[in-house]
Amino acid sequence: MPHLGVNVDHVATVRQARRTYEPDPVWAAVLAELGGADGITIHLRVDRRHIQDRDLRLLRETVTVKLNLEMACWDEIVEIACQVHPDQATLVPERREEITTEGGLDVIAHRERVSEVIKRLKDAGIFVSVFLDPDLNQIEAAAELGADAIELHTGPYAMAKPGKDQEQQLRILEQAAEHVRRCGPELHAGHSLNYKNVVPVARIPGMLELNIGHAIVARAIFVGMEQAVREMKQLISF
């Protein structure tokens, strides 16, 4: 069964709405671990709209499972990653006007820069994942640049209308996943997965890690973080 990485960004989103000290994503991570999370994922954005530098540093000191830092290929963030040393860095695209990450990183268009960042992170001893659309050419490019893992963007699948549309998107993911396995990196997936659509993705052969945030945080409002994580773990455990 795949490991579950719990993204606590949106706990920080609620905090930053009032520029106060609560709710604390560090405490949310503790509860997620108690619920069975295999990893904690955070995105330190250049605009610092949710997770702050303080959060990253405290989480590095307190998280006992994998700490996965989502990050853009900006020098400032790369420098912070090399200093704080998360267990995993996941390279993602980033635009200031977006509500959330809208697609995979274009490795082909930014090959030189991505190559430089991957090398720098790996030289610092950090496991590097790249967030990609399920595009075979992008997968090959990331593998050639030395990515340790490829996280497939599941947004189009998750947002597709149930039935034929979603089945078609699932087939695209399955084909991309097979290509990832052939190319060599670990197979991860994430974005917009929830309690209703996660199981088919979790069952894709070779799937090692799912990163899920919004759905778990939303569920946690009603049942608590531990229970929300526990329920997601049960869904992907088979």
Salt bridges, closest charged atoms under 4 A:
ASP9 OD2 - HIS50 NE2 3.89
ASP24 OD2 - ARG54 NH2 3.06
ASP38 OD2 - LYS233 NZ 2.86
ASP47 OD1 - ARG45 NE 3.27
ASP47 OD2 - ARG49 NE 3.18
ASP53 OD1 - ARG48 NE 2.63
ASP55 OD2 - ARG15 NH2 2.68
ASP55 OD1 - ARG54 NH1 2.85
GLU70 OE1 - HIS43 ND1 3.90
ASP75 OD1 - ARG113 NH2 2.58
GLU76 OE2 - ARG48 NH2 2.68
GLU79 OE1 - ARG120 NH2 2.41
ASP87 OD2 - ARG60 NH2 3.35
GLU94 OE1 - HIS43 NE2 2.85
GLU97 OE2 - ARG95 NH1 2.29
GLU98 OE2 - ARG45 NH1 3.08
GLU102 OE1 - ARG95 NH2 2.36
GLU116 OE2 - ARG113 NH1 3.09
ASP123 OD2 - LYS119 NZ 2.82
ASP133 OD1 - HIS153 ND1 2.94
GLU140 OE2 - HIS179 NE2 2.86
GLU144 OE1 - ARG111 NH2 3.02
ASP148 OD1 - LYS122 NZ 3.37
GLU178 OE2 - ARG182 NH1 3.18
GLU186 OE1 - HIS188 NE2 2.93
GLU209 OE1 - LYS66 NZ 2.60
GLU209 OE2 - HIS188 ND1 3.47
GLU226 OE1 - ARG230 NH2 3.52
GLU231 OE1 - ARG219 NE 2.78
